[in-house]
Amino acid sequence: MSSISYRQHKGKWEYRIVYEDPFTQKPKEKSKRGFRTKPEARYAAQEMEKKLLNGNEYDTPFALKNYLREWLTTFKENNVSKNTYELHEHNVENHIIPYFKDINITDIKPMMYQKFINYLIDEDQQDYSKRTTEIIHGTMFNALNKAVSMGKLEKNPCLDVEIKIKPKKNGDDLKYMKSEDISLFLKTAYKYGYIYYIYFKTLINTGLRKGEAAALQWDDIDFKENKIKITKTLDFKAKTRDEIFGDTKTYHSKRVIKINKLLADDLRMHMKYQNDNKLILNEAYDHKSNLVFARKDGSFLPKSSLFNAFERILKRAGLQKLPIHSTRHTHAVLLLESKASMKYIQERLGHKSIEITADIYSHISDKIDNDSMDQYDDYMNTILE
């Protein structure tokens, strides 16, 4: 609802509209003076009233942070997966709002937004990867696209932004476990705790994300074909058993991958080990979750336990400190060393596109090619001496 009033001011007519903002539901005013006649003011007021009630008045100040939080609540919460919502919320609260602070949504210009993107990826500032920057950009672009369709903006300032490839720092190589260290790591893991041994061995042999592996149920493993089906991820923040499973990181993360016979045999033995626990604990065992990797009572492995175990195993083995995600990179490097194609690696890891895979692993691939050529040169030199 709105109300319009008119008055004369120094011989000119002015209109004043009192209305409820359709987005914030708060009362606001809009006025304009300088009209020669009252009918002119009435016509202009009626046109403005249409814009205001439809949210199409671009000059109305509205803080970006308020809009983004409303956008999350109105358009994302309960409309997308829990993981997707939490990702958008994290980007809004930890990246976008801290940078733009109290700026109005209409004050964001393309050059200003480009500087924000450069700030994220600049090695002397936040030092985020190109992929992380693209994810943050995706949140902002999505939100401001909705602002355009709602009439809060005339044009999305995020259009045509350029996300450059971050120059590598000295020693800023992809973090992965060297192939000659894997055996020592796994032997140390077995001594540390059997469940961590089989979990980390599976990560290294498959390239699964930690949450994808933690969410595996026995129905996801086809021992006849030696295949694993990845359809979900584990929500480590879940408070009840009914909430532990969430969607995979992206649609493309859902996939079926082949496993080698050695890992398949290990998982069969693991099933027998787990069945023994079920017989011993009986009703005290969480049969319903049916998790492949679980604590002795069948409940899921906590994220903190996995992180701590990985760090301690590396330390006990005398190996360099690595993030747990390095197991995924380790698998990719092993594939590259075995001459697997980028397309195969993309599909196995569940990347959206081969460009993402190539962007991450191209310099490793080049190094392997150079090492192979060096070995070939050395071999030919011995022949031609």
C-alpha positions as a Python dict, from the first residue, in 0.01 Angstrom:
ca = {
    (1, 'M'): (0, 0, 0),
    (2, 'S'): (107, 360, -62),
    (3, 'S'): (-27, 712, -23),
    (4, 'I'): (43, 1018, -238),
    (5, 'S'): (16, 1382, -137),
    (6, 'Y'): (77, 1705, -333),
    (7, 'R'): (173, 2059, -238),
    (8, 'Q'): (297, 2380, -395),
    (9, 'H'): (643, 2512, -323),
    (10, 'K'): (743, 2852, -461),
    (11, 'G'): (493, 2824, -744),
    (12, 'K'): (593, 2467, -839),
    (13, 'W'): (418, 2143, -751),
    (14, 'E'): (570, 1860, -547),
    (15, 'Y'): (456, 1502, -491),
    (16, 'R'): (536, 1288, -188),
    (17, 'I'): (482, 911, -183),
    (18, 'V'): (480, 708, 137),
    (19, 'Y'): (512, 336, 58),
    (20, 'E'): (627, 1, 192),
    (21, 'D'): (947, -130, 39),
    (22, 'P'): (855, -468, -121),
    (23, 'F'): (1190, -616, -26),
    (24, 'T'): (1241, -496, 332),
    (25, 'Q'): (873, -435, 418),
    (26, 'K'): (976, -109, 586),
    (27, 'P'): (804, 230, 527),
    (28, 'K'): (985, 473, 298),
    (29, 'E'): (925, 807, 130),
    (30, 'K'): (991, 937, -218),
    (31, 'S'): (934, 1296, -327),
    (32, 'K'): (1006, 1523, -622),
    (33, 'R'): (933, 1890, -688),
    (34, 'G'): (952, 2136, -978),
    (35, 'F'): (638, 2045, -1176),
    (36, 'R'): (455, 2335, -1348),
    (37, 'T'): (105, 2196, -1283),
    (38, 'K'): (-58, 1955, -1045),
    (39, 'P'): (-159, 1713, -1326),
    (40, 'E'): (209, 1690, -1429),
    (41, 'A'): (302, 1608, -1070),
    (42, 'R'): (18, 1354, -1049),
    (43, 'Y'): (129, 1175, -1367),
    (44, 'A'): (492, 1159, -1251),
    (45, 'A'): (384, 1037, -907),
    (46, 'Q'): (176, 757, -1056),
    (47, 'E'): (468, 639, -1271),
    (48, 'M'): (702, 650, -975),
    (49, 'E'): (451, 464, -761),
    (50, 'K'): (452, 175, -1009),
    (51, 'K'): (831, 154, -993),
    (52, 'L'): (844, 171, -617),
    (53, 'L'): (582, -95, -557),
    (54, 'N'): (757, -331, -800),
    (55, 'G'): (1100, -266, -651),
    (56, 'N'): (1218, -91, -966),
    (57, 'E'): (1343, 237, -816),
    (58, 'Y'): (1719, 225, -868),
    (59, 'D'): (1800, 531, -660),
    (60, 'T'): (1665, 384, -335),
    (61, 'P'): (1971, 330, -111),
    (62, 'F'): (2004, -33, 0),
    (63, 'A'): (2308, -179, 171),
    (64, 'L'): (2471, -469, -12),
    (65, 'K'): (2515, -665, 312),
    (66, 'N'): (2142, -638, 389),
    (67, 'Y'): (2049, -742, 39),
    (68, 'L'): (2284, -1044, 41),
    (69, 'R'): (2146, -1171, 371),
    (70, 'E'): (1789, -1127, 246),
    (71, 'W'): (1886, -1305, -78),
    (72, 'L'): (2024, -1600, 120),
    (73, 'T'): (1710, -1627, 333),
    (74, 'T'): (1457, -1569, 56),
    (75, 'F'): (1605, -1746, -245),
    (76, 'K'): (1863, -1998, -120),
    (77, 'E'): (1761, -2131, 220),
    (78, 'N'): (1547, -2445, 175),
    (79, 'N'): (1571, -2405, -205),
    (80, 'V'): (1922, -2547, -254),
    (81, 'S'): (2116, -2825, -84),
    (82, 'K'): (2249, -2763, 266),
    (83, 'N'): (2609, -2773, 138),
    (84, 'T'): (2536, -2522, -138),
    (85, 'Y'): (2360, -2287, 103),
    (86, 'E'): (2648, -2304, 351),
    (87, 'L'): (2895, -2232, 71),
    (88, 'H'): (2702, -1921, -36),
    (89, 'E'): (2665, -1810, 325),
    (90, 'H'): (3038, -1858, 388),
    (91, 'N'): (3125, -1653, 79),
    (92, 'V'): (2887, -1373, 182),
    (93, 'E'): (2993, -1350, 547),
    (94, 'N'): (3366, -1420, 514),
    (95, 'H'): (3462, -1267, 180),
    (96, 'I'): (3208, -1030, 26),
    (97, 'I'): (3073, -834, 324),
    (98, 'P'): (3414, -788, 494),
    (99, 'Y'): (3547, -632, 172),
    (100, 'F'): (3252, -412, 68),
    (101, 'K'): (3140, -333, 426),
    (102, 'D'): (2846, -84, 428),
    (103, 'I'): (2837, 3, 58),
    (104, 'N'): (2498, 42, -112),
    (105, 'I'): (2415, -214, -376),
    (106, 'T'): (2373, 59, -642),
    (107, 'D'): (2721, 196, -573),
    (108, 'I'): (2905, -119, -686),
    (109, 'K'): (3059, -55, -1027),
    (110, 'P'): (3240, -295, -1265),
    (111, 'M'): (3584, -147, -1195),
    (112, 'M'): (3526, -169, -820),
    (113, 'Y'): (3416, -531, -850),
    (114, 'Q'): (3719, -616, -1065),
    (115, 'K'): (3942, -477, -789),
    (116, 'F'): (3765, -707, -542),
    (117, 'I'): (3838, -1009, -762),
    (118, 'N'): (4201, -901, -801),
    (119, 'Y'): (4224, -862, -423),
    (120, 'L'): (4106, -1220, -371),
    (121, 'I'): (4356, -1372, -611),
    (122, 'D'): (4651, -1139, -550),
    (123, 'E'): (4938, -1338, -398),
    (124, 'D'): (5024, -1050, -163),
    (125, 'Q'): (4670, -1025, -29),
    (126, 'Q'): (4432, -1315, 33),
    (127, 'D'): (4622, -1562, -184),
    (128, 'Y'): (4315, -1760, -294),
    (129, 'S'): (4339, -1996, -588),
    (130, 'K'): (4168, -1919, -916),
    (131, 'R'): (3908, -2187, -844),
    (132, 'T'): (3826, -2047, -497),
    (133, 'T'): (3793, -1700, -647),
    (134, 'E'): (3557, -1835, -915),
    (135, 'I'): (3336, -1989, -643),
    (136, 'I'): (3317, -1659, -451),
    (137, 'H'): (3246, -1475, -776),
    (138, 'G'): (2968, -1726, -849),
    (139, 'T'): (2790, -1630, -528),
    (140, 'M'): (2810, -1256, -597),
    (141, 'F'): (2715, -1293, -964),
    (142, 'N'): (2414, -1508, -875),
    (143, 'A'): (2297, -1267, -606),
    (144, 'L'): (2329, -953, -819),
    (145, 'N'): (2165, -1121, -1117),
    (146, 'K'): (1863, -1169, -895),
    (147, 'A'): (1889, -801, -794),
    (148, 'V'): (1867, -707, -1163),
    (149, 'S'): (1560, -923, -1220),
    (150, 'M'): (1400, -770, -908),
    (151, 'G'): (1472, -418, -1029),
    (152, 'K'): (1725, -334, -758),
    (153, 'L'): (1995, -287, -1023),
    (154, 'E'): (1987, -182, -1386),
    (155, 'K'): (2288, -400, -1476),
    (156, 'N'): (2496, -665, -1302),
    (157, 'P'): (2840, -511, -1225),
    (158, 'C'): (2990, -862, -1212),
    (159, 'L'): (2955, -910, -1588),
    (160, 'D'): (3274, -942, -1793),
    (161, 'V'): (3501, -967, -1487),
    (162, 'E'): (3842, -1124, -1554),
    (163, 'I'): (3981, -1382, -1313),
    (164, 'K'): (4350, -1408, -1384),
    (165, 'I'): (4570, -1708, -1313),
    (166, 'K'): (4765, -1644, -995),
    (167, 'P'): (5141, -1639, -1047),
    (168, 'K'): (5316, -1914, -855),
    (169, 'K'): (5532, -1829, -558),
    (170, 'N'): (5871, -1990, -523),
    (171, 'G'): (5806, -2337, -385),
    (172, 'D'): (5429, -2293, -416),
    (173, 'D'): (5382, -2629, -585),
    (174, 'L'): (5081, -2853, -568),
    (175, 'K'): (5090, -3041, -238),
    (176, 'Y'): (5090, -3419, -279),
    (177, 'M'): (5263, -3724, -138),
    (178, 'K'): (5556, -3855, -339),
    (179, 'S'): (5501, -4203, -477),
    (180, 'E'): (5809, -4335, -293),
    (181, 'D'): (5661, -4216, 41),
    (182, 'I'): (5320, -4380, 7),
    (183, 'S'): (5424, -4724, 131),
    (184, 'L'): (5588, -4579, 444),
    (185, 'F'): (5283, -4362, 511),
    (186, 'L'): (5043, -4657, 489),
    (187, 'K'): (5260, -4883, 707),
    (188, 'T'): (5271, -4608, 968),
    (189, 'A'): (4895, -4556, 936),
    (190, 'Y'): (4832, -4928, 1000),
    (191, 'K'): (5031, -4909, 1324),
    (192, 'Y'): (4848, -4589, 1424),
    (193, 'G'): (4500, -4733, 1373),
    (194, 'Y'): (4353, -4984, 1130),
    (195, 'I'): (4045, -4777, 1040),
    (196, 'Y'): (4261, -4480, 940),
    (197, 'Y'): (4485, -4707, 735),
    (198, 'I'): (4198, -4841, 524),
    (199, 'Y'): (4038, -4497, 494),
    (200, 'F'): (4354, -4319, 378),
    (201, 'K'): (4449, -4609, 150),
    (202, 'T'): (4111, -4572, -20),
    (203, 'L'): (4160, -4195, -61),
    (204, 'I'): (4500, -4241, -224),
    (205, 'N'): (4373, -4519, -451),
    (206, 'T'): (4057, -4341, -565),
    (207, 'G'): (4106, -3963, -537),
    (208, 'L'): (3780, -3932, -344),
    (209, 'R'): (3723, -3622, -136),
    (210, 'K'): (3733, -3690, 239),
    (211, 'G'): (3358, -3637, 272),
    (212, 'E'): (3279, -3859, -27),
    (213, 'A'): (3479, -4147, 121),
    (214, 'A'): (3337, -4094, 471),
    (215, 'A'): (2983, -4114, 327),
    (216, 'L'): (3036, -4444, 144),
    (217, 'Q'): (2790, -4718, 232),
    (218, 'W'): (2839, -5083, 149),
    (219, 'D'): (2566, -5061, -114),
    (220, 'D'): (2787, -4812, -301),
    (221, 'I'): (3055, -5076, -364),
    (222, 'D'): (3009, -5327, -646),
    (223, 'F'): (3256, -5606, -574),
    (224, 'K'): (3153, -5799, -884),
    (225, 'E'): (3259, -5515, -1116),
    (226, 'N'): (3512, -5360, -870),
    (227, 'K'): (3341, -5022, -889),
    (228, 'I'): (3248, -4750, -638),
    (229, 'K'): (2943, -4527, -681),
    (230, 'I'): (2982, -4172, -544),
    (231, 'T'): (2642, -4006, -489),
    (232, 'K'): (2673, -3813, -164),
    (233, 'T'): (2907, -3660, 90),
    (234, 'L'): (2918, -3670, 468),
    (235, 'D'): (2804, -3368, 665),
    (236, 'F'): (3055, -3370, 950),
    (237, 'K'): (2846, -3107, 1132),
    (238, 'A'): (2538, -3330, 1149),
    (239, 'K'): (2384, -3364, 1494),
    (240, 'T'): (2170, -3670, 1419),
    (241, 'R'): (2212, -3981, 1208),
    (242, 'D'): (1933, -3869, 973),
    (243, 'E'): (2131, -3557, 877),
    (244, 'I'): (2472, -3710, 804),
    (245, 'F'): (2435, -3740, 426),
    (246, 'G'): (2445, -3438, 196),
    (247, 'D'): (2478, -3373, -176),
    (248, 'T'): (2810, -3403, -352),
    (249, 'K'): (3012, -3084, -408),
    (250, 'T'): (2867, -3040, -758),
    (251, 'Y'): (2641, -3230, -997),
    (252, 'H'): (2950, -3353, -1181),
    (253, 'S'): (3090, -3498, -858),
    (254, 'K'): (2837, -3781, -883),
    (255, 'R'): (3020, -4057, -1063),
    (256, 'V'): (3115, -4425, -1077),
    (257, 'I'): (3483, -4517, -1068),
    (258, 'K'): (3676, -4838, -1110),
    (259, 'I'): (3901, -4966, -830),
    (260, 'N'): (4195, -5204, -861),
    (261, 'K'): (4177, -5564, -737),
    (262, 'L'): (4415, -5497, -446),
    (263, 'L'): (4191, -5228, -299),
    (264, 'A'): (3879, -5437, -365),
    (265, 'D'): (4035, -5727, -172),
    (266, 'D'): (4127, -5494, 113),
    (267, 'L'): (3769, -5366, 130),
    (268, 'R'): (3634, -5721, 136),
    (269, 'M'): (3860, -5797, 431),
    (270, 'H'): (3744, -5473, 590),
    (271, 'M'): (3383, -5586, 555),
    (272, 'K'): (3466, -5907, 742),
    (273, 'Y'): (3639, -5705, 1015),
    (274, 'Q'): (3334, -5480, 1045),
    (275, 'N'): (3094, -5775, 1055),
    (276, 'D'): (3286, -5912, 1352),
    (277, 'N'): (3225, -5582, 1532),
    (278, 'K'): (2855, -5603, 1447),
    (279, 'L'): (2829, -5950, 1601),
    (280, 'I'): (3006, -5840, 1916),
    (281, 'L'): (2814, -5517, 1969),
    (282, 'N'): (2482, -5641, 1828),
    (283, 'E'): (2215, -5378, 1905),
    (284, 'A'): (2477, -5127, 2018),
    (285, 'Y'): (2609, -5111, 1660),
    (286, 'D'): (2467, -4849, 1420),
    (287, 'H'): (2346, -5091, 1153),
    (288, 'K'): (2120, -4838, 981),
    (289, 'S'): (2398, -4604, 863),
    (290, 'N'): (2573, -4896, 690),
    (291, 'L'): (2896, -4694, 660),
    (292, 'V'): (3209, -4845, 507),
    (293, 'F'): (3441, -4629, 718),
    (294, 'A'): (3312, -4601, 1070),
    (295, 'R'): (3407, -4619, 1433),
    (296, 'K'): (3375, -4955, 1609),
    (297, 'D'): (3010, -4884, 1692),
    (298, 'G'): (2925, -4798, 1329),
    (299, 'S'): (2902, -4421, 1376),
    (300, 'F'): (3078, -4189, 1133),
    (301, 'L'): (3441, -4085, 1172),
    (302, 'P'): (3463, -3724, 1304),
    (303, 'K'): (3637, -3471, 1085),
    (304, 'S'): (3873, -3372, 1368),
    (305, 'S'): (3980, -3736, 1415),
    (306, 'L'): (4061, -3772, 1045),
    (307, 'F'): (4260, -3447, 1035),
    (308, 'N'): (4450, -3530, 1355),
    (309, 'A'): (4524, -3884, 1243),
    (310, 'F'): (4657, -3771, 906),
    (311, 'E'): (4884, -3510, 1065),
    (312, 'R'): (5016, -3750, 1330),
    (313, 'I'): (5081, -4033, 1084),
    (314, 'L'): (5286, -3801, 862),
    (315, 'K'): (5482, -3684, 1165),
    (316, 'R'): (5549, -4038, 1290),
    (317, 'A'): (5663, -4142, 943),
    (318, 'G'): (5900, -3845, 925),
    (319, 'L'): (5724, -3708, 617),
    (320, 'Q'): (5652, -3345, 532),
    (321, 'K'): (5333, -3188, 663),
    (322, 'L'): (5047, -3203, 412),
    (323, 'P'): (4674, -3123, 413),
    (324, 'I'): (4439, -3420, 402),
    (325, 'H'): (4318, -3302, 58),
    (326, 'S'): (4667, -3386, -70),
    (327, 'T'): (4555, -3750, -98),
    (328, 'R'): (4333, -3643, -387),
    (329, 'H'): (4621, -3466, -557),
    (330, 'T'): (4843, -3767, -486),
    (331, 'H'): (4600, -3990, -674),
    (332, 'A'): (4591, -3750, -968),
    (333, 'V'): (4972, -3739, -985),
    (334, 'L'): (4986, -4119, -977),
    (335, 'L'): (4746, -4123, -1271),
    (336, 'L'): (4962, -3873, -1458),
    (337, 'E'): (5273, -4079, -1387),
    (338, 'S'): (5093, -4381, -1532),
    (339, 'K'): (5024, -4175, -1848),
    (340, 'A'): (4649, -4136, -1791),
    (341, 'S'): (4484, -3863, -1998),
    (342, 'M'): (4352, -3537, -1855),
    (343, 'K'): (4003, -3638, -1969),
    (344, 'Y'): (4020, -3962, -1771),
    (345, 'I'): (4147, -3778, -1462),
    (346, 'Q'): (3870, -3518, -1494),
    (347, 'E'): (3599, -3785, -1501),
    (348, 'R'): (3756, -3988, -1222),
    (349, 'L'): (3792, -3689, -990),
    (350, 'G'): (3449, -3551, -1079),
    (351, 'H'): (3564, -3212, -1207),
    (352, 'K'): (3309, -3005, -1396),
    (353, 'S'): (3536, -2952, -1695),
    (354, 'I'): (3871, -3065, -1830),
    (355, 'E'): (3988, -2700, -1805),
    (356, 'I'): (3967, -2721, -1424),
    (357, 'T'): (4171, -3042, -1424),
    (358, 'A'): (4429, -2902, -1663),
    (359, 'D'): (4454, -2578, -1463),
    (360, 'I'): (4536, -2775, -1147),
    (361, 'Y'): (4767, -3040, -1286),
    (362, 'S'): (4918, -2905, -1608),
    (363, 'H'): (5250, -2805, -1448),
    (364, 'I'): (5280, -3151, -1292),
    (365, 'S'): (5212, -3305, -1631),
    (366, 'D'): (5479, -3084, -1787),
    (367, 'K'): (5729, -3188, -1518),
    (368, 'I'): (5658, -3557, -1582),
    (369, 'D'): (5704, -3504, -1956),
    (370, 'N'): (6032, -3320, -1897),
    (371, 'D'): (6158, -3589, -1660),
    (372, 'S'): (6069, -3857, -1914),
    (373, 'M'): (6253, -3667, -2187),
    (374, 'D'): (6558, -3625, -1960),
    (375, 'Q'): (6560, -3999, -1896),
    (376, 'Y'): (6530, -4060, -2269),
    (377, 'D'): (6818, -3821, -2339),
    (378, 'D'): (7036, -3995, -2080),
    (379, 'Y'): (6952, -4331, -2230),
    (380, 'M'): (7029, -4214, -2585),
    (381, 'N'): (7359, -4060, -2472),
    (382, 'T'): (7473, -4396, -2337),
    (383, 'I'): (7387, -4558, -2669),
    (384, 'L'): (7556, -4295, -2883),
    (385, 'E'): (7877, -4266, -2681),
}
